[in-house]
């Protein structure tokens, strides 16, 4: 490790990075590019991260060859389509690598790459098979077609963000990373078929190795996949032979060998989780299986013991990483586990068959879709349970507390009487969590009229339209956060969706509204700036066959108990302010919402110029003001005071980079007699009817 650190952190490349030099480089790509979804700023800017080996550097007056790892940050589809082993040429700026990373530098590139050569034959074959699997999976639902390639070969390029979030919450995210389990499933299937065919042991072993090597080609022979190959072999051999002590010895040798091969693995949590899970299965699972087999069938005992052992082994690491305990992980893995093997085997078969006969591959994929659909359903239900993830102190303190808890539990569970007491207490806690707490602290409050969802730095308003229907005004930047809020409110139909203006923090969560919900029509701003985001939204709505209406003053709707009237903007009166994106902000749709108990003014992101125009046209009174532009400083005092509001709702992200809400705006709202409610401090904010007037109920952080 010392030699590797010295070789990478010294030399001309780190020296140029310290000067932030502009260079022309040639790089050999070493892993699949990763697309980082952009959910900040005014428009979506997805970044592409490419890992590679820097082989040639040209700078002013010098040219030299090298062989050090770098990380490239770039943008564009050309970067996302690169394959491992390709050599590219590009011009960019070197900057120092993040502390602790085993890379010589980070390279920021704004131009497209010039590809010098194609991928190697194994990588080209892998690309063909992976593309075939994606194409065959097109017959499945969007969620299923995104998860199946991830489950089979770790290809998450089509993964739905909501599915990704639910898998993580349910402790199932490991299914989308190629692991020893994938290889064990493939090898186990081949061995079973070979055994039925009566082949000798040596030939069965040879076929299993060939199958795992073929799978490694499909999943891309990157270091992470090679690591999974070794882990899979160790686990399969140890469990298959019933000699876990030999397995632990082999696992230890494997860890040392892999770290010698790639020292950067020594500080990767992913590698540590893989090792701990494998060690738990080898060391704990056989013992737990044998003890449970006294009271149940052996196959059932093993099905329970394996995920329990793996989860117990990785829990200390999860506490260090995230400071939380995944309470639903074990039952979720137990329920999802039986579907993993058929999905993996059928998906792998479809990938192999697709280049030869796509129609046959699609028929193979269809039953795999049922298995993947079951996994998605388990993750969805598990993630929605109360206390699915239990907060826990992070770092060394959390680890020490976990060790003390485990020691106490071990002492208590040794005696039968104490086990009964512990089971009774656990049952009582479950009743408190699943029955009493939802009844006492229910959300949303009964008879809610409007909710300002905590979507981070953005806007997401939901107005009840009766039953399971609601009007949605803006969707925030994150589809996961928007869907979470709508699910908590029990919204299943959205007859009307209003997008006040095409900034990412107001339209980025559009997919979250459409997830498992029907949308009647969408109202958009007459302003089309920024054009990039406006075009993306229109194309998305067209693809979903949802009508798109352009707002104009005077448009009105009555849905359930709420009446909505559009006050602005008038297309001819949209004015630009001094700041970036101010024209789009001033083109925000402004709506007056009325109920029997009162009214609210919902202002999008209008700034001083648009506020003055609204004042000139005349503003109705309102009890509640949704403060424009997340409480920025660009507010007209006359506008804030004109409606006589008693409460101000500010939808804003915690610790945002914009300084929202501005202290000046907060002081003005206080001076005008408004009580201020903020999503960054109080979470979701519900407006209810209380004795013939409106009141605000915060959900809490």
C-alpha positions in Angstrom: 0.0 0.0 0.0 2.8 2.4 0.9 4.5 1.8 -2.5 1.2 2.3 -4.4 0.4 5.5 -2.5 3.8 6.9 -3.2 3.7 6.0 -6.9 0.3 7.7 -7.4 0.6 10.8 -5.2 4.1 11.8 -6.4 5.3 12.6 -9.9 4.3 15.1 -12.6 0.5 14.5 -12.6 -0.2 15.5 -9.0 2.2 18.4 -9.5 0.2 19.6 -12.5 -3.1 19.1 -10.6 -1.8 21.3 -7.8 -1.3 24.1 -10.4 -4.8 23.3 -11.9 -3.1 23.0 -15.3 -5.0 22.7 -18.6 -3.7 19.6 -20.4 -4.5 17.4 -23.4 -4.6 13.7 -22.3 -5.1 10.2 -23.5 -7.0 7.9 -21.1 -7.8 4.2 -21.1 -11.3 3.7 -19.6 -11.2 1.1 -16.8 -14.9 1.0 -15.7 -18.4 1.8 -16.8 -19.2 5.5 -16.8 -21.6 6.5 -14.1 -24.3 9.2 -14.7 -24.9 11.5 -11.7 -28.4 12.9 -12.0 -28.5 16.6 -11.4 -31.2 17.9 -9.1 -29.8 21.3 -8.3 -29.7 24.6 -10.1 -32.2 26.0 -12.6 -31.9 23.2 -15.2 -30.9 19.6 -15.1 -27.2 19.1 -15.7 -26.3 15.4 -15.5 -22.7 14.7 -14.9 -20.8 11.7 -16.1 -18.0 10.1 -14.0 -15.4 8.1 -15.8 -12.6 6.2 -14.2 -9.5 5.5 -16.2 -5.7 5.2 -16.4 -3.9 8.3 -17.6 -1.4 7.2 -20.2 -0.3 10.4 -22.0 -0.2 14.0 -20.9 0.6 17.0 -23.1 0.9 20.5 -21.6 2.6 23.7 -22.6 6.1 22.7 -23.6 6.1 19.1 -22.4 4.8 15.7 -23.3 5.2 12.5 -21.2 3.8 9.1 -20.8 2.5 7.8 -17.4 0.3 5.1 -15.9 -1.7 6.5 -13.0 -5.5 6.3 -12.2 -7.6 9.5 -12.6 -11.3 10.3 -12.3 -12.9 12.3 -15.1 -16.0 14.6 -14.6 -17.7 15.4 -17.9 -21.1 16.0 -19.5 -22.7 14.5 -22.6 -24.0 11.3 -24.0 -20.7 10.6 -25.7 -19.0 10.2 -22.3 -21.9 8.0 -21.0 -21.6 5.6 -24.0 -17.9 4.8 -23.5 -16.9 1.2 -22.8 -14.1 -0.1 -20.6 -10.8 -0.6 -22.4 -11.4 2.2 -24.9 -8.7 4.8 -25.3 -9.8 8.4 -25.6 -8.2 11.8 -26.2 -9.6 15.0 -24.6 -8.6 18.4 -23.3 -9.4 19.4 -19.7 -8.2 20.8 -16.4 -6.4 18.8 -13.8 -7.4 19.4 -10.2 -6.2 17.7 -7.0 -7.9 14.4 -6.1 -10.1 14.2 -3.0 -8.1 13.5 0.1 -7.8 9.8 0.8 -8.7 8.7 -2.8 -6.1 6.5 -4.5 -6.1 8.5 -7.6 -3.5 10.9 -9.0 -5.9 13.7 -9.9 -9.4 14.6 -11.0 -9.9 15.8 -14.6 -12.6 18.2 -15.4 -13.5 18.1 -19.1 -16.1 20.2 -21.0 -15.6 18.9 -24.5 -16.6 15.6 -26.1 -14.0 12.8 -26.1 -12.1 11.7 -29.3 -12.2 7.9 -29.3 -8.8 6.5 -30.4 -9.8 2.8 -30.5 -12.7 0.5 -29.9 -13.2 -1.8 -26.9 -11.4 -5.1 -26.5 -13.3 -8.2 -27.7 -14.5 -9.3 -24.2 -15.7 -5.8 -23.5 -17.4 -5.6 -26.9 -19.1 -9.0 -26.2 -20.2 -7.8 -22.8 -21.7 -4.6 -24.4 -23.6 -6.7 -27.0 -25.1 -9.0 -24.4 -26.0 -6.2 -22.0 -27.7 -4.3 -24.8 -29.6 -7.4 -25.8 -30.9 -7.9 -22.3 -32.0 -4.2 -22.1 -33.8 -4.6 -25.5 -35.5 -7.9 -24.5 -36.6 -6.4 -21.2 -38.4 -3.6 -23.0 -41.6 -5.8 -22.9 -41.7 -5.4 -19.1 -43.1 -2.5 -17.1 -40.7 0.5 -16.7 -39.8 -0.4 -13.1 -39.2 -4.1 -14.0 -37.1 -3.3 -17.2 -34.9 -1.1 -15.1 -34.3 -3.6 -12.3 -33.8 -6.8 -14.3 -30.5 -5.7 -15.9 -29.3 -4.4 -12.5 -30.2 -7.7 -10.8 -28.5 -9.8 -13.5 -25.4 -7.9 -14.5 -25.3 -4.8 -12.4 -26.5 -2.5 -15.2 -28.5 0.2 -13.5 -28.6 2.7 -16.4 -32.4 2.3 -16.7 -33.2 2.0 -13.0 -36.1 4.0 -11.7 -35.0 6.4 -8.9 -38.0 5.5 -6.8 -37.2 1.8 -7.1 -33.6 2.5 -6.2 -34.7 4.4 -3.1 -37.1 1.7 -1.9 -34.5 -1.0 -2.4 -32.0 0.9 -0.3 -34.6 1.6 2.4 -35.6 -2.1 2.5 -32.0 -3.3 2.7 -32.2 -4.8 -0.8 -29.9 -2.5 -2.7 -27.2 -5.2 -2.7 -29.3 -7.0 -5.3 -28.4 -4.4 -8.0 -24.6 -4.9 -7.4 -23.0 -8.0 -9.0 -22.0 -10.2 -6.1 -20.9 -13.7 -5.3 -24.6 -14.5 -4.9 -25.2 -13.9 -8.6 -22.3 -16.1 -9.5 -23.4 -18.8 -7.0 -26.9 -18.9 -8.6 -25.5 -19.3 -12.1 -22.9 -22.0 -10.9 -25.5 -23.8 -8.8 -28.0 -24.0 -11.7 -25.3 -25.4 -14.0 -24.2 -27.9 -11.3 -27.8 -29.0 -10.7 -28.4 -29.6 -14.4 -25.1 -31.4 -14.8 -26.0 -33.6 -11.8 -29.3 -34.6 -13.3 -27.5 -35.4 -16.5 -25.2 -37.8 -14.6 -22.0 -36.0 -15.4 -18.9 -36.8 -13.2 -17.8 -34.4 -10.4 -14.8 -33.0 -12.3 -16.8 -32.2 -15.4 -19.5 -30.5 -13.2 -16.9 -28.3 -11.6 -15.4 -27.4 -15.0 -18.9 -26.4 -16.4 -19.6 -24.3 -13.2 -16.3 -22.5 -13.7 -17.1 -21.9 -17.4 -20.5 -20.6 -16.5 -19.1 -18.2 -14.0 -16.5 -17.0 -16.4 -19.2 -16.4 -19.0 -21.2 -14.5 -16.5 -18.2 -12.4 -15.6 -17.9 -11.4 -19.3 -21.5 -10.3 -19.4 -21.2 -8.4 -16.2 -18.0 -6.8 -17.4 -14.6 -8.0 -16.0 -14.0 -4.9 -13.9 -12.2 -5.2 -10.6 -15.6 -5.2 -8.7 -16.8 -8.1 -10.8 -13.6 -10.0 -10.5 -13.9 -9.5 -6.7 -17.4 -10.9 -6.8 -16.1 -13.9 -8.9 -13.6 -14.8 -6.2 -16.2 -14.2 -3.4 -18.8 -16.3 -5.2 -16.4 -19.2 -5.6 -15.4 -19.1 -1.9 -19.0 -19.0 -0.7 -20.2 -21.7 -3.0 -17.3 -24.1 -2.2 -17.6 -23.5 1.5 -21.3 -24.0 1.8 -21.4 -26.8 -0.8 -18.8 -28.8 1.0 -20.1 -28.1 4.5 -16.7 -27.0 5.7 -17.1 -23.4 6.9 -13.7 -23.3 8.6 -11.9 -24.0 5.3 -14.1 -21.3 3.8 -13.0 -18.7 6.4 -9.4 -19.5 5.6 -10.0 -19.2 1.9 -11.9 -15.9 2.4 -8.9 -14.5 4.4 -6.5 -15.5 1.7 -8.8 -14.0 -0.9 -9.0 -10.7 0.9 -5.2 -10.4 1.2 -4.8 -11.3 -2.5 -7.4 -8.9 -3.7 -5.9 -6.0 -1.7 -2.5 -6.8 -3.2 -4.1 -6.8 -6.6 -6.0 -3.5 -5.9 -4.9 -1.7 -2.7 -7.7 0.9 -3.1 -10.1 -1.9 -1.9 -8.7 -1.5 1.6 -10.8 1.7 2.1 -14.0 0.8 0.2 -17.1 0.2 2.3 -18.5 -1.9 -0.6 -15.6 -4.3 -0.4 -15.9 -4.4 3.4 -19.6 -5.1 3.3 -19.0 -7.9 0.8 -16.3 -9.5 3.0 -18.4 -9.2 6.2 -21.5 -10.6 4.5 -19.6 -13.5 3.2 -17.9 -14.1 6.5 -21.2 -14.0 8.3 -22.7 -16.6 5.9 -19.7 -18.9 6.4 -19.3 -18.5 10.1 -22.8 -17.9 11.5 -25.2 -19.3 9.0 -24.3 -23.1 9.4 -24.5 -22.9 13.2 -27.8 -21.0 13.2 -29.2 -23.4 10.5 -28.4 -26.5 12.5 -30.0 -25.1 15.7 -33.2 -24.0 13.8 -33.3 -27.3 11.9 -34.4 -29.1 15.1 -37.8 -27.2 14.9 -38.3 -26.8 11.2 -37.3 -28.3 7.8 -33.6 -27.9 7.0 -34.2 -26.0 3.8 -36.4 -23.5 5.7 -33.8 -23.1 8.4 -31.1 -22.4 5.8 -33.4 -19.8 4.0 -33.7 -17.9 7.3 -30.2 -18.4 8.6 -28.4 -17.0 5.5 -29.9 -13.5 5.3 -29.9 -13.2 9.1 -26.2 -14.1 9.3 -25.3 -11.7 6.5 -27.4 -8.8 8.0 -25.9 -9.4 11.5 -22.4 -9.3 10.1 -22.8 -6.1 8.1 -24.8 -4.1 10.7 -21.7 -2.7 12.4 -20.5 -1.3 9.1 -23.9 0.1 8.3 -23.9 1.9 11.6 -20.5 3.4 10.7 -21.6 4.4 7.2 -25.1 5.8 7.7 -25.9 5.9 11.4 -29.1 3.8 11.1 -30.4 0.2 11.6 -32.4 -1.4 8.8 -35.1 -3.1 10.8 -36.9 -4.4 7.7 -33.8 -5.8 5.9 -34.1 -9.4 7.2 -37.8 -10.0 6.5 -37.5 -8.1 3.2 -34.5 -10.3 2.1 -36.4 -13.4 3.3 -39.4 -12.5 1.1 -37.4 -11.3 -1.9 -34.8 -14.0 -1.8 -36.8 -16.8 -3.6 -37.3 -14.5 -6.6 -33.6 -13.7 -7.1 -32.5 -17.0 -8.5 -35.1 -17.4 -11.2 -34.7 -13.7 -12.2 -31.0 -14.1 -12.4 -31.0 -17.4 -14.4 -33.7 -16.3 -16.8 -32.2 -12.9 -17.3 -28.8 -14.3 -18.0 -30.3 -16.8 -20.4 -32.1 -13.9 -22.2 -28.9 -12.0 -22.5 -27.2 -14.9 -24.1 -30.1 -15.7 -26.5 -30.9 -12.1 -27.5 -28.1 -11.6 -30.0 -29.3 -14.8 -31.8 -33.1 -14.5 -31.5 -34.6 -11.5 -29.9 -38.2 -12.8 -29.9 -37.1 -15.9 -27.9 -35.2 -13.7 -25.5 -38.4 -11.7 -24.9 -40.3 -14.8 -24.1 -37.6 -15.8 -21.6 -37.7 -12.3 -20.0 -41.5 -12.4 -19.4 -41.4 -14.9 -16.5 -38.3 -13.1 -15.2 -40.5 -10.0 -15.0 -42.8 -11.7 -12.5 -39.9 -12.5 -10.3 -38.5 -8.9 -10.5 -42.0 -7.5 -10.0 -42.2 -9.5 -6.7 -38.9 -8.0 -5.5 -40.2 -4.5 -6.4 -43.4 -5.1 -4.5 -41.5 -6.4 -1.4 -39.3 -3.3 -1.5 -42.2 -1.0 -1.9 -44.2 -2.4 1.0 -41.1 -2.7 3.3 -40.0 0.8 2.6 -43.5 2.1 3.4 -43.6 0.5 6.9 -43.2 2.8 9.9 -39.7 2.7 11.4 -38.4 0.7 8.5 -35.1 2.4 9.2 -34.3 3.2 12.8 -32.0 6.2 13.5 -28.9 5.2 15.4 -25.8 7.2 16.5 -23.2 7.0 13.8 -19.4 6.6 14.0 -17.5 5.0 16.9 -20.1 6.0 19.5 -22.8 4.2 17.5 -20.6 1.2 17.1 -19.9 1.0 20.9 -23.6 1.4 21.7 -24.3 -1.4 19.2 -21.7 -3.7 20.8 -23.2 -3.1 24.3 -26.7 -3.7 23.0 -25.6 -7.0 21.4 -23.8 -8.1 24.5 -26.8 -7.5 26.7 -29.1 -9.2 24.2 -26.7 -12.2 24.1 -26.9 -12.5 27.9 -30.6 -12.2 28.1 -31.3 -14.6 25.3 -29.3 -17.4 26.8 -32.1 -18.3 29.3 -35.6 -19.4 28.2 -37.4 -17.2 30.7 -35.6 -14.1 29.6 -36.3 -15.1 26.0 -40.0 -15.0 26.7 -39.7 -11.6 28.4 -37.7 -10.2 25.4 -40.3 -11.6 23.0 -43.1 -10.0 25.0 -41.3 -6.7 25.1 -40.6 -6.9 21.3 -44.2 -7.7 20.6 -45.3 -4.7 22.7 -42.9 -2.4 20.8 -44.2 -3.6 17.5 -47.8 -2.9 18.6 -46.7 0.6 19.7 -44.9 1.3 16.4 -47.4 -0.2 14.0 -50.7 0.4 15.7 -50.5 3.0 18.5 -48.1 5.5 17.0 -50.0 5.8 13.6 -53.3 6.3 15.6 -51.8 8.9 17.9 -49.6 10.8 15.5 -51.4 10.3 12.3 -50.5 12.1 9.1 -52.0 13.9 7.4 -54.3 15.6 9.9 -58.0 14.8 9.3 -59.7 17.1 6.9 -56.5 18.5 5.4 -57.0 21.1 2.7 -53.4 21.8 1.4 -49.9 20.5 2.2 -46.6 22.1 1.4 -44.4 19.1 1.0 -40.9 19.0 2.3 -39.1 18.5 -1.0 -35.8 20.2 -0.2 -34.9 23.3 -2.1 -38.0 23.6 -4.3 -41.8 23.8 -4.2 -44.3 21.0 -4.0 -47.9 21.8 -3.0 -50.8 19.4 -2.8 -54.4 20.5 -2.5 -57.1 18.0 -1.6 -59.8 17.4 -4.2 -61.7 14.9 -2.1 -61.2 11.2 -1.6 -57.9 10.0 -3.0 -57.7 12.9 -5.5 -55.5 16.0 -5.2 -54.3 18.9 -7.3 -50.5 19.2 -7.4 -48.8 22.5 -7.9 -45.1 22.0 -8.7 -43.1 18.8 -8.0 -39.9 19.9 -6.3 -36.5 18.7 -7.7 -36.6 15.1 -6.5 -39.2 12.5 -7.7 -38.6 10.4 -4.6 -39.4 13.2 -2.2 -42.6 14.1 -4.2 -43.8 10.6 -4.3 -43.2 10.1 -0.6 -45.3 13.1 0.2 -48.2 12.0 -2.1 -48.1 8.5 -0.7 -48.3 9.8 2.9 -51.4 11.8 1.8 -53.0 8.8 0.2 -53.2 10.5 -3.2 -53.9 8.1 -6.1 -55.3 10.5 -8.7 -54.2 13.9 -9.8 -56.9 15.5 -11.9 -54.9 18.7 -12.3 -51.1 19.3 -12.2 -49.8 22.9 -12.3 -46.1 23.6 -13.2 -45.6 27.2 -12.3 -42.4 27.6 -14.4 -39.8 25.3 -15.9 -37.0 25.5 -13.3 -35.7 22.2 -12.1 -36.6 22.8 -8.4 -40.3 23.0 -9.6 -40.5 20.3 -12.3 -37.6 17.9 -11.5 -39.9 15.6 -9.4 -42.4 15.1 -12.2 -41.8 11.3 -12.3 -42.8 11.1 -8.6 -46.3 12.5 -9.4 -46.8 10.0 -12.2 -45.7 7.0 -10.2 -48.7 4.7 -9.8 -51.0 7.6 -10.4 -53.2 9.0 -13.2 -52.9 12.6 -14.1 -55.8 14.4 -15.9 -54.1 17.5 -17.4 -51.1 19.7 -16.8 -51.1 23.5 -16.8 -47.8 25.2 -17.7 -46.5 28.8 -17.7 -46.7 30.9 -20.9 -43.0 31.5 -20.4 -40.7 29.0 -22.0 -37.4 29.9 -20.3 -35.1 28.0 -19.7 -35.9 26.4 -23.1 -34.0 23.2 -22.3 -36.1 22.3 -19.3 -39.4 23.5 -20.9 -38.8 21.2 -23.9 -37.9 18.3 -21.7 -41.2 18.7 -19.7 -43.3 19.0 -22.9 -41.7 15.9 -24.4 -42.3 14.0 -21.2 -46.0 15.0 -21.1 -46.4 14.1 -24.8 -44.9 10.7 -24.2 -47.4 10.1 -21.4 -50.3 11.4 -23.6 -51.3 14.0 -21.0 -52.9 17.2 -22.3 -50.8 20.4 -21.7 -52.6 23.7 -21.2 -50.9 27.1 -21.1 -52.1 29.3 -18.2 -53.7 32.7 -18.6 -55.3 35.1 -16.1 -58.9 34.2 -15.4 -58.7 30.4 -15.9 -60.6 28.7 -13.0 -61.4 25.3 -11.7 -63.4 23.9 -8.8 -62.4 20.4 -7.6 -63.8 19.1 -4.3 -63.8 21.8 -1.7 -61.3 24.1 -3.4 -61.7 26.7 -6.1 -58.7 27.9 -8.1 -58.3 31.0 -10.1 -55.2 32.0 -12.1 -54.1 35.6 -11.4 -51.0 35.7 -13.6 -48.9 35.9 -15.5 -50.2 37.8 -18.6 -47.9 36.6 -21.4 -47.3 40.2 -22.6 -46.4 41.5 -19.1 -43.5 39.1 -18.2 -40.5 41.1 -17.3 -36.9 40.2 -16.6 -35.1 41.1 -13.3 -31.4 41.4 -12.7 -30.7 37.8 -11.5 -30.1 34.6 -13.4 -33.4 32.9 -14.2 -35.4 36.0 -13.2 -37.5 36.0 -16.4 -38.6 32.4 -15.8 -39.4 33.3 -12.1 -41.5 36.3 -13.2 -43.4 34.0 -15.6 -44.5 31.8 -12.7 -48.2 30.9 -12.5 -49.9 32.7 -9.6 -53.0 31.0 -8.2 -55.6 32.1 -5.6 -57.1 29.1 -3.8 -60.3 29.4 -1.9 -62.1 27.2 0.6 -65.2 27.8 2.8 -62.9 28.6 5.7 -60.4 31.0 3.9 -58.0 31.4 1.1 -54.3 31.2 0.1 -52.1 32.9 -2.5 -49.7 30.6 -4.2 -47.0 32.6 -5.9 -44.4 30.3 -7.5 -41.1 32.2 -7.8 -42.4 35.7 -8.8 -39.9 38.5 -8.1 -40.3 42.2 -7.6 -41.2 43.0 -11.2 -44.0 40.4 -11.4 -45.2 41.3 -7.9 -45.6 44.9 -8.9 -47.6 43.9 -12.0 -49.9 41.7 -9.8 -50.4 44.7 -7.5 -51.3 46.9 -10.4 -53.9 44.5 -11.6 -55.3 44.1 -8.1 -54.8 41.2 -5.6 -57.6 39.5 -3.6 -57.2 39.0 0.1 -55.7 35.8 1.4 -55.3 34.2 4.8 -52.1 32.3 3.9 -49.2 33.3 1.6 -47.0 30.8 0.0 -43.9 33.1 0.0 -42.5 33.5 -3.5 -39.1 32.2 -4.5 -38.4 30.3 -1.2 -38.2 33.6 0.7 -35.5 35.3 -1.3 -34.6 38.9 -0.7 -36.3 40.1 -4.0 -39.7 40.8 -2.5 -41.9 43.9 -2.8 -42.9 45.0 0.7 -46.2 46.3 -0.6 -47.0 43.0 -2.2 -46.3 41.1 1.0 -48.5 43.4 3.0 -51.3 43.8 0.5 -53.3 40.6 1.0 -53.4 40.8 4.8 -52.2 37.2 5.3 -51.8 35.8 8.8 -49.5 32.9 8.0 -46.5 32.5 5.6 -45.4 29.2 4.2 -41.8 29.0 3.0 -40.7 25.9 1.0 -37.0 25.8 1.3 -34.1 23.3 1.6 -32.0 23.1 4.7 -28.5 24.7 4.5 -29.1 25.7 0.8 -26.5 27.6 -1.1 -28.8 30.6 -1.9 -29.2 32.0 1.6 -32.9 31.3 1.5 -34.9 32.5 3.3 -33.3 36.0 3.4 -33.2 37.6 6.9 -34.7 40.8 5.4 -37.7 38.9 4.1 -38.2 37.1 7.4 -38.2 40.4 9.3 -40.7 41.9 6.9 -43.1 39.0 7.2 -42.9 39.3 11.0 -43.5 43.0 10.8 -46.6 42.4 8.7 -48.0 40.1 11.4 -47.5 36.8 9.7 -46.6 33.6 11.5 -43.8 31.9 9.6 -43.7 28.1 8.8 -40.7 26.6 7.1 -40.3 23.1 5.5 -36.6 23.0 6.3 -37.3 23.3 10.1 -40.8 21.8 10.4 -41.1 19.3 7.6 -44.4 19.0 5.7 -46.9 21.8 6.4 -50.6 21.0 6.4 -53.4 23.6 6.1 -56.6 22.6 7.8 -60.0 24.1 8.6 -60.3 24.9 12.3 -63.6 26.5 13.5 -64.3 28.3 10.2 -60.8 29.6 9.7 -57.5 28.2 8.4 -54.7 26.8 10.5 -51.3 25.3 9.8 -50.2 22.0 11.3 -46.4 21.1 10.9 -45.6 17.4 10.6 -42.2 17.9 12.3 -38.7 17.4 10.9 
